[in-house]
Amino acid sequence: MANIYELLPEIVGEEQMYISSLVKNMDDKQAFQFANIYRARRKDPQVILLVTLVGFLGISGIQRFLTDQIGLGILYLLTGGICMIGTIIDLVNYKKIAFEYNQKQANQVAVMIKGM
């Protein structure tokens, strides 16, 4: 089995442990395919942080659109990030927002790779 540190050096912490658990039963070819597809789909927490900061310029909710939470994105957009309170909360929780999205993507990719 390929080492997750070699396949995805950009992931750290909780995400790294989660991805390791997903690829532990994959052979090298599957793990390499997983890494390539997952890398293309994952969102970097720093990107989520930056687009959340854009909410303070008047365009709230972009981070929710990026993480496929369209309903919340529209709500934030129409309410000014729910009067900026939601934007501030997202600013504090940007890593959690990114991890939840990446976890969902990783599960989808793992199912797709195992089904091949």
N, C-alpha and C positions, 0 to 999 in steps of 0.2 A: 504494500500500500504506500502511496506517495505521501510525503510529509506535507501537512497543511501549511506549515511555515514557508515551504518552498513554492507551493501552488498559489497561495494568497498572502503574500507578505504584508499587504496593506491592512489586513484585519487584525484587531487586537482585543484583548480582554474577553468579555462575555460572548461576543460574536465569534471569536476564535474558538472558544470551547464548544459553542453550539455547532459550528461548521465541522469541527473535528468529530463530533458525535455522529453527524450525518454521513461523513465520508469514510468512517472507520471500516465499514463492510464492503466498500467499493474496491474494485481492482484499479490498477494504475490508469488504465485507459478511461474508465468511468470517472475517476477522481479528476483527471485532467479535463475531461469534457464538462464536468460539473463546475470546476473552477473557471473555465472560460465563459460559460453561460452566466454563472452567478456574478462574475466580475462586471459583465455588461449590464446586468439588471440592478445591482445593489446601489444604494444611495449612500454617499459619504456623509457622516454626521456633520462635517464642517460645511457642506453645501446646505444642509437643512438649517444650520445656524445662520448662515449668510442670508438665505431667503427669508428666514423669520425676521431678521433685522430690517429687511426691506419693508416689513409690515409697519414700521414706525414712520415710513415715508408716505404712507397712505394706501399702500397696496397690500392689505392684510390677506392671509390665507394661502399664499403661494406654496408654503411648506406642506399644507394639507393636500393641495392639488398634486404635488410631486409624489406624495405617498399614497395616492389613489383614494384619498378620503374626500371625494368630490362634494358631498353634502356639507361637511364641515368647511371646506374651502369656500363654497358659495355663502354659507352663513357668516364666516369671517369677513369675506369681501363686502357683503351688504351691511354689516354692523360695525365695521371698523375694528375687526378683531375682537368683537363683543366688547366694544368700548376700550380696547387695548388690554383688557385683563387677560383674555385668551392668548393674545400675542405674547404677553409677559410670561404666562405659564408655559407656553411652547418654547420660549427662550430658555427657560430653566430646564425643560424636559426634552431638549432637542435630541440628545443621545438616545433616549428611550423611544422617541418617535421614529428615528432612523433604525434602531435595532428591531422594533416590531415590524416595520416594513421589510427589512432585510431578512428577518426570520421567515416571514410569509413567502418571500421570493425563494429563499433557500429550500423551503419545503416543496414548493412547486417544481423547482429544478431537480431536486432529488427524486421526486416521483417520476418526472419525465425521463431522467437518466436510467433509473432502474427499470422502467418500462421498455427501454430500447433493446 
